[in-house]
Amino acid sequence: MAVDPRSAEGMNRQVTEAVDAAEHVVAALYMIPTAGKAVRTAEGLKNSLAMDDAAGSLLNTILDHAANRAAVLAMGNPYVIASFPSIQNYVCAYSNAAVSETAAVKALFGEIPIRGHLPVTIPGIATRGEGMERPARIASGGVGHVQQNAY
């Protein structure tokens, strides 16, 4: 199910029902940093890394219902996790290119190995170089177990 900032507020019920029915939940967050770009919010201007209030509220709802079986994919901005302390399973892809999407999902479900280490420090969360290494767990095309706490 695709949700964007314009539709997030009105999709809370639909998303909650889908999350409650799902065995695993993958929330891909597409927040690409843009230098010098500010976003106007109720609190004033925020940098371009800030998540829209409606989308952030929806992510909190997803995490309230399924934090232990949800994987959050950061498709461009590794710092998102700092605003959502209830995230338990996190993968940073640093890009929203199709190849990054495919690799993140294949890694998450064990089709390809994970050799991920943060190139940055996320204050209060993880330091530069932290991450994990895990071999592929299944043959390509299958669905494996979601690994918790991935970087």
DSSP file with accessible surface (Angstrom, degrees, kcal/mol):
  #  RESIDUE AA STRUCTURE BP1 BP2  ACC     N-H-->O    O-->H-N    N-H-->O    O-->H-N    TCO  KAPPA ALPHA  PHI   PSI    X-CA   Y-CA   Z-CA
    1    1 A M              0   0  146      0, 0.0     2,-0.4     0, 0.0    14,-0.0   0.000 360.0 360.0 360.0 127.1    0.0    0.0    0.0
    2    2 A A        -     0   0   92      2,-0.0     2,-0.4     0, 0.0     0, 0.0  -0.790 360.0-178.8 -95.7 134.4    1.5    3.4   -1.0
    3    3 A V        -     0   0   56     -2,-0.4    52,-0.0    12,-0.0     0, 0.0  -0.999   1.3-176.1-131.5 131.7    1.0    6.4    1.3
    4    4 A D    >>  -     0   0   54     -2,-0.4     4,-1.9     1,-0.0     3,-1.4  -0.791  45.0 -94.7-121.4 170.2    2.3    9.9    0.6
    5    5 A P  T 34 S+     0   0   77      0, 0.0     4,-0.5     0, 0.0    49,-0.1   0.809 122.9  55.6 -55.5 -29.0    2.1   13.0    2.7
    6    6 A R  T 34 S+     0   0  219      1,-0.2     4,-0.2     2,-0.1    -3,-0.0   0.779 119.6  29.8 -74.7 -25.4   -1.1   14.2    0.9
    7    7 A S  T <> S+     0   0   40     -3,-1.4     4,-0.7     2,-0.1     3,-0.4   0.554  93.6  92.7-109.8  -8.7   -2.9   11.0    1.7
    8    8 A A  T >< S+     0   0    2     -4,-1.9     3,-1.2     1,-0.2     4,-0.3   0.889  83.0  53.7 -57.1 -45.3   -1.4    9.8    5.0
    9    9 A E  G >4 S+     0   0  166     -4,-0.5     3,-0.7     1,-0.3    -1,-0.2   0.901 111.8  44.5 -61.0 -39.0   -3.9   11.5    7.3
   10   10 A G  G 34 S+     0   0   69     -3,-0.4    -1,-0.3     1,-0.2     4,-0.2   0.521 106.1  62.0 -84.5  -3.0   -6.9    9.9    5.7
   11   11 A M  G <X  +     0   0   28     -3,-1.2     4,-2.8    -4,-0.7     5,-0.3   0.346  65.7 107.7-106.2   8.0   -5.4    6.4    5.5
   12   12 A N  H <> S+     0   0   61     -3,-0.7     4,-2.6    -4,-0.3     5,-0.2   0.912  82.6  44.9 -54.0 -48.5   -4.9    5.7    9.2
   13   13 A R  H  > S+     0   0  163      2,-0.2     4,-2.5     1,-0.2    -1,-0.2   0.943 115.0  47.5 -63.7 -47.5   -7.8    3.2    9.4
   14   14 A Q  H  > S+     0   0   90     -4,-0.2     4,-2.1     1,-0.2    -2,-0.2   0.923 114.9  45.6 -60.5 -45.0   -6.8    1.3    6.2
   15   15 A V  H  X S+     0   0   10     -4,-2.8     4,-2.9     2,-0.2     5,-0.2   0.926 111.6  51.9 -66.6 -43.1   -3.2    1.1    7.1
   16   16 A T  H  X S+     0   0   24     -4,-2.6     4,-2.7    -5,-0.3    -2,-0.2   0.926 110.2  48.8 -60.6 -43.5   -4.0    0.0   10.7
   17   17 A E  H  X S+     0   0  106     -4,-2.5     4,-1.5    -5,-0.2    -1,-0.2   0.920 113.2  47.2 -62.4 -42.8   -6.2   -2.8    9.4
   18   18 A A  H  X S+     0   0   46     -4,-2.1     4,-1.0    -5,-0.2    -2,-0.2   0.916 113.1  48.6 -65.9 -42.1   -3.6   -4.0    6.9
   19   19 A V  H >< S+     0   0    7     -4,-2.9     3,-0.7     1,-0.2    -2,-0.2   0.922 109.7  51.9 -63.7 -44.3   -0.8   -3.9    9.6
   20   20 A D  H 3< S+     0   0   85     -4,-2.7    -1,-0.2     1,-0.2    -2,-0.2   0.833 113.1  45.5 -63.3 -29.8   -3.0   -5.8   12.1
   21   21 A A  H 3< S+     0   0   89     -4,-1.5    -1,-0.2    -5,-0.2    -2,-0.2   0.637  96.3  96.0 -88.0 -13.4   -3.6   -8.5    9.5
   22   22 A A    <<  -     0   0   34     -4,-1.0     3,-0.1    -3,-0.7    47,-0.0  -0.502  60.3-153.4 -86.7 144.9    0.0   -8.8    8.3
   23   23 A E  S    S+     0   0  154      1,-0.3     2,-0.3    -2,-0.2    -1,-0.1   0.871  90.7  14.6 -75.2 -41.8    2.6  -11.3    9.5
   24   24 A H  S    S-     0   0   58      2,-0.0     2,-0.4    46,-0.0    -1,-0.3  -0.982  72.1-153.6-132.2 147.9    5.4   -8.9    8.6
   25   25 A V  E     -a   70   0A  16     44,-2.6    46,-3.1    -2,-0.3     2,-0.5  -0.981   4.7-167.9-125.1 131.8    5.3   -5.2    7.9
   26   26 A V  E     -a   71   0A  58     -2,-0.4     2,-0.6    44,-0.2    46,-0.2  -0.985   2.7-170.9-119.1 120.4    7.8   -3.3    5.8
   27   27 A A  E     -a   72   0A  13     44,-2.7    46,-2.8    -2,-0.5     2,-0.6  -0.941   6.3-163.2-112.1 107.7    7.6    0.5    5.9
   28   28 A A  E     -a   73   0A  40     -2,-0.6     2,-0.6    44,-0.2    46,-0.2  -0.836   4.9-157.6 -93.3 123.0    9.8    2.2    3.3
   29   29 A L  E     -a   74   0A  20     44,-3.3    46,-2.7    -2,-0.6     2,-1.0  -0.904   3.0-160.6-106.8 117.4   10.4    5.8    4.0
   30   30 A Y        +     0   0  109     -2,-0.6     2,-0.4    44,-0.2    46,-0.1  -0.786  32.6 144.8-100.4  90.8   11.5    7.9    1.1
   31   31 A M        -     0   0   25     -2,-1.0    49,-0.1    44,-0.2    -2,-0.1  -0.864  24.4-173.4-130.7  95.6   13.1   11.0    2.5
   32   32 A I        -     0   0   74     -2,-0.4    45,-0.1    44,-0.1    44,-0.1  -0.800  27.1-120.5 -94.4 122.6   15.9   12.2    0.4
   33   33 A P        -     0   0   65      0, 0.0     2,-0.4     0, 0.0    16,-0.1  -0.358  25.2-164.7 -61.6 139.0   18.0   15.1    1.9
   34   34 A T    >   -     0   0   67      3,-0.2     3,-1.7    -2,-0.0    14,-0.3  -0.979  22.9-121.4-127.2 115.9   18.0   18.3   -0.2
   35   35 A A  T 3  S+     0   0  105     -2,-0.4     3,-0.1     1,-0.3    12,-0.0  -0.294  92.1   4.6 -59.2 132.7   20.7   20.8    0.7
   36   36 A G  T 3  S+     0   0   93      1,-0.2     2,-0.5     0, 0.0    -1,-0.3   0.541  95.4 130.5  75.3   6.6   19.3   24.2    1.6
   37   37 A K    <   -     0   0  119     -3,-1.7    11,-1.0     2,-0.0     2,-0.3  -0.814  35.8-169.8 -98.6 128.2   15.6   23.1    1.4
   38   38 A A  E     -C   47   0B  56     -2,-0.5     2,-0.4     9,-0.2     9,-0.2  -0.861  11.0-145.9-114.4 151.7   13.3   24.0    4.3
   39   39 A V  E     -C   46   0B  58      7,-3.1     7,-2.6    -2,-0.3     2,-0.4  -0.960  16.8-128.6-118.0 132.3    9.8   22.7    5.0
   40   40 A R  E     +C   45   0B 198     -2,-0.4     2,-0.2     5,-0.2     5,-0.2  -0.670  37.6 166.0 -82.8 127.3    7.1   24.9    6.7
   41   41 A T  E >   -C   44   0B  31      3,-2.3     3,-1.7    -2,-0.4    11,-0.0  -0.776  54.6 -90.9-128.2 177.8    5.4   23.2    9.6
   42   42 A A  T 3  S+     0   0   94      1,-0.3     3,-0.1    -2,-0.2    -2,-0.0   0.807 128.6  50.5 -60.9 -29.3    3.2   24.3   12.5
   43   43 A E  T 3  S-     0   0  136      1,-0.3     2,-0.3     0, 0.0    -1,-0.3   0.403 123.7-100.2 -88.2   1.2    6.4   24.8   14.6
   44   44 A G  E <  S-C   41   0B  27     -3,-1.7    -3,-2.3     2,-0.0    -1,-0.3  -0.784  72.6  -9.1 114.0-158.6    8.0   26.9   11.9
   45   45 A L  E     -C   40   0B 112     -2,-0.3     2,-0.3    -5,-0.2    -5,-0.2  -0.565  60.0-174.3 -79.7 136.7   10.6   26.0    9.3
   46   46 A K  E     -C   39   0B  74     -7,-2.6    -7,-3.1    -2,-0.3    -2,-0.0  -0.911  31.8 -97.6-122.7 157.2   12.3   22.6    9.6
   47   47 A N  E >   -C   38   0B 103     -2,-0.3     3,-1.8    -9,-0.2    -9,-0.2  -0.175  44.0 -97.3 -67.8 170.5   15.2   21.2    7.5
   48   48 A S  T 3  S+     0   0   23    -11,-1.0    -1,-0.1   -14,-0.3   -10,-0.1   0.555 117.6  69.9 -69.6  -6.8   14.5   18.9    4.6
   49   49 A L  T 3  S+     0   0   51    -16,-0.1    -1,-0.3   -15,-0.1     2,-0.1   0.563  75.0 107.4 -85.7  -9.0   15.1   15.8    6.6
   50   50 A A    <   -     0   0   31     -3,-1.8     2,-0.3     1,-0.1    -4,-0.1  -0.442  69.7-126.6 -72.9 143.0   12.0   16.3    8.8
   51   51 A M        -     0   0   38     -2,-0.1    -1,-0.1     1,-0.1    -2,-0.1  -0.709  30.8-100.4 -89.5 140.2    9.1   14.0    8.2
   52   52 A D     >  -     0   0   72     -2,-0.3     4,-2.8     1,-0.1     5,-0.2  -0.233  32.0-120.6 -53.8 141.4    5.6   15.4    7.5
   53   53 A D  H  > S+     0   0   85      1,-0.2     4,-2.5     2,-0.2     5,-0.2   0.900 110.8  47.9 -57.1 -44.1    3.4   15.4   10.6
   54   54 A A  H  > S+     0   0   21      2,-0.2     4,-2.2     1,-0.2    -1,-0.2   0.929 114.5  45.6 -66.0 -42.2    0.7   13.2    9.1
   55   55 A A  H  > S+     0   0   22      2,-0.2     4,-2.5     1,-0.2    -2,-0.2   0.908 113.2  50.6 -67.6 -39.3    3.2   10.6    7.7
   56   56 A G  H  X S+     0   0    9     -4,-2.8     4,-2.4     2,-0.2    -2,-0.2   0.909 110.0  49.7 -64.2 -40.4    5.1   10.6   11.1
   57   57 A S  H  X S+     0   0   64     -4,-2.5     4,-2.1    -5,-0.2    -1,-0.2   0.910 110.5  50.7 -63.9 -40.7    1.8   10.0   12.9
   58   58 A L  H  X S+     0   0   12     -4,-2.2     4,-2.5     2,-0.2    -2,-0.2   0.917 108.9  50.9 -65.0 -41.5    1.0    7.2   10.6
   59   59 A L  H  X S+     0   0    6     -4,-2.5     4,-2.7     1,-0.2    -2,-0.2   0.928 109.0  51.7 -62.9 -41.0    4.4    5.6   11.1
   60   60 A N  H  X S+     0   0   62     -4,-2.4     4,-2.5     1,-0.2    -1,-0.2   0.898 108.7  51.3 -61.1 -38.8    3.9    5.9   14.9
   61   61 A T  H  X S+     0   0   23     -4,-2.1     4,-1.7     2,-0.2    -2,-0.2   0.932 109.7  49.6 -63.3 -43.9    0.5    4.1   14.5
   62   62 A I  H  X S+     0   0   21     -4,-2.5     4,-2.1     1,-0.2     3,-0.2   0.942 113.2  46.6 -59.1 -45.9    2.2    1.3   12.5
   63   63 A L  H  X S+     0   0    6     -4,-2.7     4,-1.7     1,-0.2    -1,-0.2   0.865 107.7  56.6 -67.8 -34.4    4.9    1.0   15.2
   64   64 A D  H  < S+     0   0  125     -4,-2.5    -1,-0.2     1,-0.2    -2,-0.2   0.860 117.1  36.0 -61.6 -36.0    2.2    1.0   18.0
   65   65 A H  H  < S+     0   0   80     -4,-1.7    -2,-0.2    -3,-0.2    -1,-0.2   0.719 139.1   7.6 -89.1 -25.2    0.5   -2.0   16.3
   66   66 A A  H >X  +     0   0    1     -4,-2.1     3,-1.5    -5,-0.2     4,-0.6   0.096  68.9 138.2-152.5  33.2    3.5   -3.9   15.0
   67   67 A A  G >< S+     0   0   13     -4,-1.7     3,-0.9     1,-0.3    21,-0.5   0.882  80.8  50.9 -55.5 -39.6    6.9   -2.6   16.1
   68   68 A N  G 34 S+     0   0  100      1,-0.2    -1,-0.3    -5,-0.2    -5,-0.1   0.680 119.5  35.6 -76.5 -13.2    8.3   -6.1   16.7
   69   69 A R  G <4 S+     0   0   63     -3,-1.5   -44,-2.6    -6,-0.1     2,-0.4   0.194 101.2  93.7-122.6  17.4    7.2   -7.4   13.3
   70   70 A A  E <<  -a   25   0A   1     -3,-0.9     2,-0.5    -4,-0.6    19,-0.4  -0.901  54.5-160.5-112.3 137.8    7.8   -4.2   11.3
   71   71 A A  E     -a   26   0A   2    -46,-3.1   -44,-2.7    -2,-0.4     2,-0.6  -0.976  10.2-151.0-112.7 128.3   11.0   -3.4    9.4
   72   72 A V  E     -ab  27  90A   1     17,-2.9    19,-2.5    -2,-0.5     2,-0.6  -0.889   7.1-158.1-100.4 123.6   11.5    0.3    8.6
   73   73 A L  E     -ab  28  91A   5    -46,-2.8   -44,-3.3    -2,-0.6     2,-0.9  -0.915   5.5-151.7-102.4 117.5   13.6    0.9    5.4
   74   74 A A  E     -ab  29  92A   1     17,-3.2    19,-3.2    -2,-0.6     2,-1.2  -0.801  10.6-168.9 -88.7 105.5   15.2    4.3    5.2
   75   75 A M  S    S-     0   0    1    -46,-2.7   -44,-0.2    -2,-0.9    17,-0.1  -0.530  76.3 -14.3 -97.1  64.5   15.4    5.0    1.5
   76   76 A G  S    S+     0   0    9     -2,-1.2    -1,-0.1    19,-0.2   -46,-0.1   0.032 124.5  64.7 137.3 -30.0   17.7    8.0    1.6
   77   77 A N    >   -     0   0    3    -48,-0.3     3,-1.2   -45,-0.1    -2,-0.1  -0.875  47.7-175.4-131.0 102.3   17.9    9.4    5.1
   78   78 A P  G >  S+     0   0    9      0, 0.0     3,-0.7     0, 0.0     4,-0.2   0.695  79.0  71.5 -69.6 -15.6   19.5    7.2    7.8
   79   79 A Y  G >   +     0   0   88      1,-0.2     3,-1.4     2,-0.1     4,-0.4   0.540  67.7  93.6 -81.0  -4.5   18.6    9.8   10.6
   80   80 A V  G X  S+     0   0    6     -3,-1.2     3,-1.9     1,-0.3     4,-0.4   0.883  74.4  66.8 -55.2 -38.2   14.8    9.1   10.5
   81   81 A I  G X  S+     0   0   14     -3,-0.7     3,-1.4     1,-0.3    -1,-0.3   0.803  86.4  69.1 -57.7 -28.8   15.2    6.5   13.3
   82   82 A A  G <  S+     0   0   56     -3,-1.4    -1,-0.3     1,-0.3    -2,-0.2   0.801 100.1  48.3 -63.2 -26.0   16.2    9.3   15.8
   83   83 A S  G <  S+     0   0   89     -3,-1.9    -1,-0.3    -4,-0.4    -2,-0.2   0.516 111.4  51.9 -90.4  -6.0   12.6   10.6   15.6
   84   84 A F    X   +     0   0   11     -3,-1.4     3,-2.0    -4,-0.4    -1,-0.2  -0.690  59.3 175.9-134.1  80.8   11.0    7.2   16.2
   85   85 A P  T 3  S+     0   0  120      0, 0.0    -1,-0.1     0, 0.0    -3,-0.1   0.685  75.7  67.5 -64.0 -15.4   12.4    5.5   19.2
   86   86 A S  T 3   +     0   0   44      2,-0.0     2,-0.3    -5,-0.0    -5,-0.0   0.521  69.5 116.7 -85.8   0.2   10.0    2.6   18.9
   87   87 A I    <   +     0   0   16     -3,-2.0     3,-0.1    -6,-0.2   -19,-0.1  -0.511  34.9 172.4 -65.7 125.7   11.6    1.3   15.7
   88   88 A Q        +     0   0   79    -21,-0.5    61,-0.8   -18,-0.3     2,-0.5   0.664  65.1  42.7-105.8 -26.5   13.1   -2.1   16.4
   89   89 A N  S    S+     0   0    3    -19,-0.4   -17,-2.9   -22,-0.2     2,-0.4  -0.976  70.8 173.6-130.0 119.1   14.2   -3.2   13.0
   90   90 A Y  E     -b   72   0A   6     60,-0.7     2,-0.4    -2,-0.5   -17,-0.2  -0.983  14.9-177.4-138.1 131.5   15.9   -0.8   10.7
   91   91 A V  E     -b   73   0A  18    -19,-2.5   -17,-3.2    -2,-0.4     2,-0.5  -0.997  13.5-154.0-128.0 129.6   17.6   -0.9    7.3
   92   92 A C  E     +b   74   0A  14     -2,-0.4   -17,-0.2   -19,-0.2   -19,-0.1  -0.909  19.3 169.3-105.0 126.5   19.3    2.1    5.7
   93   93 A A        -     0   0   22    -19,-3.2   -18,-0.2    -2,-0.5    -1,-0.1   0.615  27.5-150.0-108.4 -20.5   19.6    2.1    1.9
   94   94 A Y  S    S+     0   0   91    -20,-1.0     2,-0.3     2,-0.1   -19,-0.2   0.543  71.1  60.6  65.7   7.8   20.8    5.7    1.3
   95   95 A S        -     0   0   38    -21,-0.3   -19,-0.2     2,-0.1   -18,-0.1  -0.986  64.5-147.4-159.8 151.4   19.0    5.8   -2.0
   96   96 A N        +     0   0   84     -2,-0.3   -21,-0.1   -20,-0.1    -2,-0.1   0.214  58.2 128.6-106.6  16.1   15.6    5.6   -3.6
   97   97 A A  S >> S-     0   0   42      1,-0.1     4,-2.1     4,-0.0     3,-0.7  -0.338  72.5-114.4 -68.3 150.2   16.9    4.0   -6.8
   98   98 A A  H 3> S+     0   0   67      1,-0.3     4,-2.6     2,-0.2     5,-0.2   0.869 116.7  56.8 -55.3 -37.8   15.1    0.8   -7.9
   99   99 A V  H 3> S+     0   0  113      1,-0.2     4,-2.3     2,-0.2    -1,-0.3   0.886 107.4  48.7 -64.3 -35.0   18.4   -1.2   -7.4
  100  100 A S  H <> S+     0   0   25     -3,-0.7     4,-2.6     2,-0.2    -1,-0.2   0.900 110.4  50.9 -70.8 -40.8   18.5    0.0   -3.7
  101  101 A E  H  X S+     0   0   66     -4,-2.1     4,-2.2     2,-0.2     5,-0.2   0.948 112.8  45.8 -59.3 -48.8   14.8   -1.0   -3.2
  102  102 A T  H  X S+     0   0   73     -4,-2.6     4,-2.6     1,-0.2     5,-0.2   0.927 113.7  48.2 -61.8 -45.9   15.4   -4.4   -4.6
  103  103 A A  H  X S+     0   0   44     -4,-2.3     4,-2.6    -5,-0.2     5,-0.2   0.911 110.3  52.0 -63.9 -41.2   18.6   -5.0   -2.6
  104  104 A A  H  X S+     0   0    8     -4,-2.6     4,-2.5     2,-0.2    -1,-0.2   0.932 113.2  43.7 -62.2 -45.4   17.0   -3.8    0.7
  105  105 A V  H  X S+     0   0   63     -4,-2.2     4,-2.1     2,-0.2     6,-0.2   0.930 114.1  49.7 -68.1 -43.0   14.1   -6.2    0.3
  106  106 A K  H  <>S+     0   0   73     -4,-2.6     5,-2.5    -5,-0.2     6,-1.0   0.906 114.1  46.1 -62.7 -40.1   16.2   -9.1   -0.8
  107  107 A A  H ><5S+     0   0   14     -4,-2.6     3,-1.4    -5,-0.2    -2,-0.2   0.928 109.8  54.2 -66.5 -43.5   18.6   -8.5    2.2
  108  108 A L  H 3<5S+     0   0    4     -4,-2.5    39,-0.7     1,-0.3    -2,-0.2   0.896 113.1  42.0 -58.9 -39.3   15.7   -8.2    4.6
  109  109 A F  T 3<5S-     0   0   33     -4,-2.1    35,-0.9    -5,-0.2    -1,-0.3   0.286 118.3-107.5 -97.2  12.6   14.2  -11.5    3.6
  110  110 A G  T < 5S+     0   0    0     -3,-1.4    27,-2.5     2,-0.2    28,-2.0   0.589  83.2 122.5  82.1  11.0   17.6  -13.4    3.5
  111  111 A E  S   <S+     0   0   37     -5,-2.5    -4,-0.2    -6,-0.2    29,-0.2   0.779  80.6  23.7 -77.3 -26.9   17.9  -13.7   -0.3
  112  112 A I  S    S-     0   0   58     -6,-1.0    -2,-0.2    -9,-0.1    25,-0.2  -0.938  95.2 -94.7-132.7 157.0   21.3  -11.9   -0.4
  113  113 A P        -     0   0   40      0, 0.0     2,-0.5     0, 0.0    23,-0.1  -0.310  31.0-131.1 -69.1 157.0   23.9  -11.4    2.4
  114  114 A I  E     +D  134   0C  17     20,-3.0    20,-2.7    -7,-0.1     0, 0.0  -0.945  32.8 162.9-107.6 127.5   23.9   -8.2    4.5
  115  115 A R  E     +D  133   0C 175     -2,-0.5     2,-0.4    18,-0.2    18,-0.2  -0.384  26.9 152.1-134.2  52.8   27.3   -6.5    4.8
  116  116 A G  E     +D  132   0C  20     16,-1.2    16,-2.4    18,-0.0     2,-0.4  -0.771  15.6 166.4-100.4 131.3   26.0   -3.1    6.1
  117  117 A H  E     -D  131   0C  86     -2,-0.4    14,-0.3    14,-0.2    13,-0.1  -0.998  40.8-107.3-138.4 135.4   27.8   -0.7    8.3
  118  118 A L        -     0   0    4     12,-3.2    11,-3.0    -2,-0.4    12,-0.1  -0.399  16.7-161.1 -64.4 131.8   26.8    2.9    8.9
  119  119 A P  S    S+     0   0   67      0, 0.0     2,-0.3     0, 0.0    -1,-0.1   0.440  79.2  42.7 -87.7   0.3   29.0    5.5    7.2
  120  120 A V  S    S-     0   0   39      7,-0.1     2,-0.4   -42,-0.0     9,-0.2  -0.896  85.5-111.1-136.5 164.6   27.7    8.1    9.7
  121  121 A T        -     0   0   68     -2,-0.3     6,-0.2     6,-0.2   -42,-0.0  -0.859  18.8-154.8 -96.6 135.0   26.9    8.4   13.4
  122  122 A I  B >>  -E  126   0D   1      4,-2.9     3,-2.6    -2,-0.4     4,-2.1  -0.931  32.8-119.2-107.5 102.0   23.2    8.6   14.4
  123  123 A P  T 34 S+     0   0   99      0, 0.0     4,-0.1     0, 0.0    -2,-0.0  -0.117  91.3   3.5 -50.7 130.0   23.4   10.4   17.7
  124  124 A G  T 34 S+     0   0   88      1,-0.1     3,-0.1     0, 0.0    -3,-0.0   0.399 131.2  59.8  78.4  -2.8   21.9    8.4   20.6
  125  125 A I  T <4 S-     0   0   63     -3,-2.6     2,-0.3     1,-0.4    -1,-0.1   0.731 110.7 -19.1-119.4 -59.2   21.3    5.4   18.2
  126  126 A A  B  <  -E  122   0D   4     -4,-2.1    -4,-2.9     4,-0.0    -1,-0.4  -0.993  55.1-124.0-156.8 152.0   24.5    4.1   16.6
  127  127 A T    >   -     0   0   78     -2,-0.3     3,-2.4    -6,-0.2    -9,-0.3  -0.631  46.7 -78.0-100.5 159.7   28.0    5.1   15.9
  128  128 A R  T 3  S+     0   0  179      1,-0.3    -7,-0.1    -2,-0.2    -1,-0.1  -0.238 119.2  27.3 -52.6 133.6   29.8    5.2   12.5
  129  129 A G  T 3  S+     0   0   41    -11,-3.0    -1,-0.3     1,-0.4    -8,-0.1   0.177  89.0 125.5  96.2 -17.8   30.8    1.7   11.6
  130  130 A E    <   +     0   0   76     -3,-2.4   -12,-3.2   -13,-0.1    -1,-0.4  -0.383  32.7  95.2 -69.5 156.1   28.1   -0.2   13.5
  131  131 A G  E     -D  117   0C  27    -14,-0.3     2,-0.3    -3,-0.1   -14,-0.2  -0.976  61.8 -86.0 161.2-148.4   26.0   -2.6   11.6
  132  132 A M  E     -D  116   0C  32    -16,-2.4   -16,-1.2    -2,-0.3     2,-0.4  -0.989  11.1-148.1-154.4 159.2   25.8   -6.2   10.8
  133  133 A E  E     +D  115   0C 128     -2,-0.3   -18,-0.2   -18,-0.2    -2,-0.0  -0.999  26.2 163.8-129.5 131.6   27.0   -8.9    8.5
  134  134 A R  E     -D  114   0C  11    -20,-2.7   -20,-3.0    -2,-0.4     3,-0.1  -0.973  31.6-125.6-148.6 132.5   24.8  -11.9    7.7
  135  135 A P        -     0   0   96      0, 0.0   -23,-0.1     0, 0.0    -2,-0.0  -0.314  45.9 -82.4 -70.9 163.6   25.0  -14.5    5.0
  136  136 A A        -     0   0   47    -25,-0.1   -25,-0.2     1,-0.1     3,-0.1  -0.353  40.5-163.1 -60.0 145.9   22.1  -15.1    2.7
  137  137 A R        +     0   0  121    -27,-2.5     2,-0.3   -25,-0.2   -26,-0.2   0.601  62.1  25.7-110.2 -18.9   19.7  -17.5    4.4
  138  138 A I  S    S-     0   0   53    -28,-2.0    -1,-0.2     4,-0.1     2,-0.1  -0.955  86.6 -88.7-141.8 163.7   17.6  -18.8    1.5
  139  139 A A    >   -     0   0   83     -2,-0.3     3,-1.6     1,-0.1   -27,-0.1  -0.413  62.8 -83.8 -69.4 147.5   17.7  -19.4   -2.2
  140  140 A S  T 3  S+     0   0   91      1,-0.2    -1,-0.1   -29,-0.2     3,-0.1  -0.238 114.9  36.4 -53.6 135.6   16.6  -16.4   -4.3
  141  141 A G  T 3  S+     0   0   68      1,-0.4    -1,-0.2    -3,-0.1     2,-0.1   0.199  96.0  98.6 105.7 -13.5   12.9  -16.2   -4.8
  142  142 A G  S <  S-     0   0   30     -3,-1.6     2,-0.5   -33,-0.0    -1,-0.4  -0.343  70.8-117.4 -97.2-179.1   11.8  -17.4   -1.3
  143  143 A V        -     0   0  114     -2,-0.1     2,-0.1    -3,-0.1   -33,-0.1  -0.983  34.0-176.7-122.5 123.3   10.7  -15.6    1.8
  144  144 A G        -     0   0   15    -35,-0.9     2,-0.3    -2,-0.5   -34,-0.1  -0.326  37.0 -66.0-105.5-169.8   12.9  -15.9    4.9
  145  145 A H        -     0   0  123     -2,-0.1     2,-0.4     1,-0.1    -1,-0.1  -0.579  51.1-114.3 -80.3 138.5   12.7  -14.7    8.5
  146  146 A V        -     0   0   10     -2,-0.3     2,-0.4   -37,-0.1   -37,-0.1  -0.580  28.7-135.5 -74.9 126.0   13.0  -11.0    9.1
  147  147 A Q    >   -     0   0   52    -39,-0.7     3,-0.5    -2,-0.4     2,-0.2  -0.687  19.1-131.1 -82.9 130.4   16.2  -10.2   11.0
  148  148 A Q  T 3  S+     0   0   81     -2,-0.4   -59,-0.2     1,-0.2   -77,-0.1  -0.535  78.8  16.5 -81.7 152.0   15.7   -7.8   13.9
  149  149 A N  T 3  S+     0   0  102    -61,-0.8    -1,-0.2    -2,-0.2   -60,-0.2   0.792  79.0 166.0  63.6  34.9   17.9   -4.7   14.5
  150  150 A A    <         0   0    4     -3,-0.5   -60,-0.7     1,-0.1    -1,-0.2  -0.510 360.0 360.0 -77.9 148.2   19.5   -4.6   11.0
  151  151 A Y              0   0   59    -35,-0.2   -60,-0.2    -2,-0.2   -19,-0.2  -0.507 360.0 360.0-111.1 360.0   21.4   -1.5   10.0
